[in-house]
Amino acid sequence: MKLMVNGSEVEVTSEADTPLLWVLRDELNLVGTKYGCGIAQCGACTVHQDGRAIRSCVTPVAAVEGKAITTIEGQASEAGLSPVQRAWLETDVAQGGYCQSGQIMAATALLSSNPSPNDAEIDAAMAGNICRCGTYPRIRKAVHLAAAIMAEGQSA
């Protein structure tokens, strides 16, 4: 089947019921998306489907055929890091780092639909992404910073 991943059409040979996570990691070698729990509870596997955050560990690859999939590898552009990635670095969010690709993908989806979220909206949108290091205050700060960067007209 053919998929659109990070702006490029790719052909995959996995079975239709294979979780998207394993197609991304094992077949397409896009290993930035992480396996955490396998039951869509931790958020480490978060990617975008047509701009919306989804859990790739429970999404069969057949369900995304013909849809635009974006992984953490698709966040940066030739111009550099995305506003969310820059904000993550500037606020020193990551400690362990394992959850961060999923956190960044969730934050990017939030800011795409709500370019100026308040603390409660950030907390609600990010609630499904677990950070075992507990960097939630820095995550919130980074989302606010990314919103400010985007408001200044710098591209997502």
Long-range contacts (C-beta under 8 A, 24 or more apart in sequence): 1-61, 1-62, 1-65, 2-65, 2-66, 3-61, 3-64, 3-65, 3-69, 4-66, 4-67, 4-68, 4-69, 5-30, 5-69, 5-70, 5-71, 5-74, 6-30, 6-69, 6-70, 6-71, 6-73, 6-74, 7-68, 7-70, 7-74, 12-61, 14-61, 15-61, 16-60, 16-61, 16-62, 17-60, 17-61, 17-62, 18-60, 18-61, 19-56, 19-57, 19-58, 19-59, 19-60, 19-61, 20-47, 20-56, 20-57, 20-59, 20-60, 20-61, 20-63, 20-64, 20-69, 21-45, 21-56, 21-57, 21-59, 23-61, 24-56, 24-69, 24-71, 30-71, 30-73, 32-71, 32-72, 32-73, 32-101, 33-71, 33-72, 33-101, 33-102, 34-98, 34-99, 34-101, 34-102, 36-98, 36-99, 36-102, 36-130, 41-128, 41-130, 42-99, 42-102, 42-129, 42-130, 43-99, 43-102, 43-103, 43-106, 43-128, 43-129, 43-130, 44-98, 44-99, 44-101, 44-102, 44-129, 44-130, 45-102, 46-101, 46-102, 46-103, 46-105, 46-106, 46-129, 47-71, 47-72, 47-105, 48-105, 48-108, 48-109, 51-109, 51-112, 52-109, 53-105, 53-106, 53-109, 53-110, 70-105, 71-101, 71-105, 72-101, 72-104, 72-105, 75-104, 75-105, 75-108, 77-155, 79-155, 82-108, 82-155, 82-156, 83-111, 83-146, 83-149, 83-150, 83-154, 83-155, 83-156, 84-108, 84-111, 84-142, 84-143, 84-146, 84-156, 86-146, 86-149, 87-142, 87-143, 87-145, 87-146, 87-149, 88-142, 88-146, 90-142, 90-145, 91-138, 91-141, 91-142, 91-145, 92-138, 93-135, 93-138, 93-139, 93-142, 94-135, 95-133, 95-135, 96-132, 96-133, 98-132, 99-129, 99-130, 99-131, 99-132, 102-129, 103-129, 103-131, 103-139, 107-139, 107-142, 107-143, 107-146, 108-156, 110-143, 111-143, 111-146, 111-147, 111-150, 111-156, 112-156, 115-147, 115-150, 115-151, 116-147, 116-151, 117-143, 117-147
